[in-house]
Amino acid sequence: MKLIGKRIEKDKSGHVTVCPEDDEDMWHLYNLIQEGDRVRATGIRRIQNVSTTGSVVSSRIRLPLTLAVNRVTWSPSAAPGAESGAANGATGAVPAATATVDVSGRVAEENPYVKLGAFHTLSIEANKNVRIEKDVGGWDSVALGRVEESCVPGRGAEVAAIVCGEGTAIFCLLSEHMTVVLQRLEVPIPRKLSNQSSAHEKGLARFYQSLYTSFLRHVPYSSPSLRAIVIASPGWVRDAVFDFIMAEASRTSNKALLTARTKFIKVHVNSPHVHSLVEALKSPEIASQMKETKFAREGIMLDKFFKMLASDEMRAWYGPDHVALAADRGAIGTLLISDELFRASDPALRKKFVGIVEDVQHKGGEVLIFSSMHESGQQLNQLTGIAAILTFPLDVEVVEAEEREAREEEERRKAEEEEAGNAS
């Protein structure tokens, strides 16, 4: 995403203008735009003109509109041609933005074609400027951090993955904030029987050829930002797939693909499904190469949390109220929090979660904001969306008892002060 302009006041109000370029940028916008913001972007509006003869002429025009936001919706989408098989060339180009963000609200600025207060829905477009205005306190540390992170030059897909079984393959691209499923491939393969071995072999050949064609179409193997190409499967399918890809690359003299040979990593998983990617990314073969990437770090820490929850539960807390108590005591070493929590429609609730993040950072703890577009983020959402690994053990029952006593003492103190005031 390109940063076009930014002006943030001391009271954390102000505006940011950005230009989204791909699906991940659309995801960032979805997380940045909140109810109550003002968004300015180019949209299409149907207008009606009455001619001098009294006839009504309807037309659609493109014009800039500013909306007072009351709803934001996100719609992921498959890559163009993923199901139909349309070719994108032989270099594995990354698909253009296909996800959509729709912003609904009332027109907040005068416009010659649209009345002030009229309702409209803007569909945010790739490569078109979007201006986001927030009131006092709107540009908190989490929102500004997302703007800064999303506008880092040279971002892109860091890992491509093929999760496959015999006759099935799922092509994915993983970036810092998204796991995009590009294509699901299924080729029927007859069972290997003594009298039908040739049919089985022909089915395998069709599967490998279809997989190779899809690989060229979807995997950006020549991209400098792509760190690894993971082939994951149960059994030994991954070895056969890798051997076929390399054999075809040699046969067709695909030098770019042959050069990318060192990016391939073969990993065993228990099932040929998308959720197996979490399992694959935790494997030693990938962890050593991916340790600096955001999503790999998140997966490793989530795995550490679950292991600690099973073995040392006094150092593994989850849930908004419990994590807030741990933050108050400066006990959090690593905070795991889902970006879904920052999309809360209640500003006070968002402020609470931002406060926990800032408190942990201020006290020297690590904060990992999980994307709910990754499998690890979805797992965290199932666990309330917030969890913490503590630097020292705390008994939650003892802490809650201390909190109750503190509240009761405060209430007694206030009651005594009121009685003394009434008596005087």
C-alpha positions, 0 to 999 in steps of 0.5 A: 500500500502506498502512503499518499499523505498523513496528518495526525494531530496531538489529540490523535485526530486527523487523516491518512490518505493511502492507495491500496494495491492488493488483497492484503491492502484491502484487509488493512483498510477493512481493519483501519476503517471504523464506524464513525470515521469519514472516508473519501474515495471514488465511487459510482453513483446513478443519477437522474436528469429531467430534460426540458421535455419532462423525460427522465434520463438515468446514467451512472457517473464516477465521482469522489464522495465523502461518507460518514461511515456506519458499516464496513464489510469485507468480501474475500475472493478467489484469484481470477481464473482459479476455478476456470483455469485461465492462464496468467503466463508462465512466470507465476505472477501474483494475482491482482486484488480481488477482495473487496471492501464496501463502506456504507454511510451517508454523504457528509460533504456537498456534492453537485450530484448527490444530496448531503445526507443521502445514503451510499455504499462505496466499493473501495478500488485497487490503485485508487486513493482512499482518505480516512478521517478519524475524530479525537483519539481515533488514530491510536497506536494500533491504527497508526502501527497498521498504517506504518506496517502496511506501507513498508515497501517491498511487501508481498507473498513470503511463502507459497504452499501446495498442500496435496494428497493423491489426486488433490492439491490446494494452492496458497499464498501466505503473506504477513496478514493473509492466507489466500487460497488460489485454487483447489485442484481435484483429479480423479485417479482410479484405484491401483488394482492388478488388472487396472494398473495402467488406468491408475498410472494415467490418472496420476499422470493427468494429476501431475500435469494439471498440478504443474500447469496450476503451479506455473499459473499461481506460484510467483516462484521468481519473486525475490520476496518469496522465501519458500515454496512448501510442498506438504502432504501425507505419505510420499506424494510431496516427493513425487510432486517435487520430482515432477515439477523439476523434471518438467522445468528441465524438459521445458528449459524453465531457467527461473524455476530451476533457479528457484529449486533452493526455495522448495521445502518438502514437509509431512502433514497428517491431512491434505487440508488448508488447516495443515499449513499451521502444522507445516509452518511449525516444522523445523525445516520451515521454522529455521527459514521463516523465524523472522516472518510475522506469521511464523512467529505467531504460529510458534508462540500460539503453539507455545501458549497451548503447550504451557496451558497444558503443563503450566496453566498459571503462566498461560492466561486467556480471556479479556478480563483475565488478560487485563488483570495480568497486564495490570500486574506487569506479568505479561511476557507475550501478548497474543491478540486478534485483529478482530478485537480492534474491529469492535463496534463499541469504541470503549471496547476497542479502547480497552484492547488498545490500552492492554496493548500499550500497557504491555509494550510500556512494561517491556512485553512483546505484542503479537497482533494475529490476523484472523485471515491466517489459520493461527488467528482463527484458532486464537479467535476460538479462544476469545481472541486474546491470550498471554504468556506470563513471565511468572506464575499467577493463580487466577483465583487468588488474583480475582479474590484480591481484586474483589477485596480491593473493590470492597475496600474502596467501596467501604472507604467511599461510604465512610467519606460520604457518612463523614461528609453528611455528619459535618 
